[in-house]
Amino acid sequence: MAKILIRNEWQESLSRRSRPVTNPSTLEKIDEVPEGNAEDVDHAVRAAREAQINWKMVTGLEKADLLHHVARKIREDRREIAKLLTLEAGKPLIESLDCVEWVAACFDYYAEIGRHERGSSLPPVGRHQVNFTIKEPYGVVACIVPFNFPLLLMSWKVAPAIAAGNCVVIKPPEVAPLSTLRLAKSFEDLPPGVINIVTGSGEEAGEALVRHPDVNMIAFTGSNNIGKRIMRLAADHIKKINLELGGIDPLIVFEDADLDVAVPGTAWARFLNAGQVCTSSKRIYVVEKVADEFIHRLVEHTKTLRVGNPIDPETDIGPMISEEQLKRVERQVAEGIKQGGKLLYGGKRVPGQNGWFYLPTVITDVQPDNLLFTEEVFGPVAAIARVKDAEEAIRLANDSPYGLGASIYTKSLETAMKAMEEIKAGSFWINDPLSDNDAGPFGGMRQSGLGRELGTEGLDAFRETKHVHLDYMMEKKDYWFPYKDRPIH
Ligand code: NAD
């Protein structure tokens, strides 16, 4: 049975319970992991707290070396880690291999920028004074990760957090923790306690981490409801929080778009990872002039996608993560059709399959108040609305309380820049939806989150600024007491 990682040692959990991890394609049990409890969390937090005293003093160069070493070890084991990710999360093998490479690249990126700067020098307000800032780690960071990208979203937290001098406790998603535990072998040459892992449920292990008084910061990616709960709990200790939450992202196909590109691009942006991506294009707006052609071609393209066991290298779309998620999508699709959506393809489970497979689905005539546009549909469902023109498309794209990402297809610079200026979104993709860049900050506007990951912002998210004021001449100041000697002008 897999164990919990504390101080770089695989320890038996203090909880006697365990939880099975199931393959969503075959419904077979792969393994089981400890159902971590508050005591496990306390052990891990104490290990991180002790380790942080020395870790924050490690020089930038030494830290960079260690982070590059982690990246190298991840690459050495990439096939094994990717296979496990596919087995437990249902991600097509090719996507899992990509993910593992992105994780390694993220450790390389923060190895590089982690030693670049630690503050800045400021112009002083008086003579013989020096002012500067230093950026300090928060201390112990809880990294709480969702099921859809267990490794990648872990790396976006752990790599910058430790580069900034924090130590961490990771809480992997309960349904897909095995690839994180396997990848953790790449952490074994770090000083003990810098990275710790507690598996288990959100309600027990996750919440114990959020409530622990010695956790200084919570870096959370997941659903809005849990994000709100964490925000409330964090208020008790004014803990620092970074929240990466859900979204109902728009994708607009303008009338000048090249449909040979926009059609497969849209299908990828909506069906990638069985539609379980925070930035999936969940509201598709197509300008009337090209709508019939676009919809016809999208349906034909969707029919060609291979849904099946993700371990088969030719599979495009694997299963959804669980029956619970699948049933939710089934309910949403049924309700969306009742509310006027027109089903053109899919809308059902894949016949003859054991696992949680749902056909990629295309629904048109979706009105702005249809639940397919107002609730996050975390499954492979392309919901489409026809719009009159560019103006209406941009107005509707903004018609949401969320603001995670937005994508457009157009060849017009004017249209692209106008949409970019007007649409509220933390990421804006023009003619290439959903691609990430380690150097580009990622996060949500409006109710899609708080703070940013990746880029230099993603390093600053894990450190706080101290302003240092220094006067190199020790002298009495004429503005001190007594005021009676100070003339009033
Ligand atoms: P979730 O909120 O159910 O769970 C996320 C993590 O939080 C899991 O590890 C879970 O165990 C833990 N958790 C649950 N309850 C907790 C509690 N009370 N205290 C502490 N931790 C708790 O999310 P999910 O279903 O795993 O992921 C899907 C959601 O994540 C979607 O809404 C998606 O849009 C969002 N997401 C956002 C981003 C982003 O970067 N903005 C990326 C991926 C996913």
Residues whose N, C-alpha, C, O or C-beta is under 5 A from the ligand:
A	BS01	NAD	I144 V145 P146 F147 K171 P172 P173 E174 G200 S201 G202 E203 G206 E207 V210 T221 G222 S223 N224 I226 E244 L245 G246 G247 C278 S448
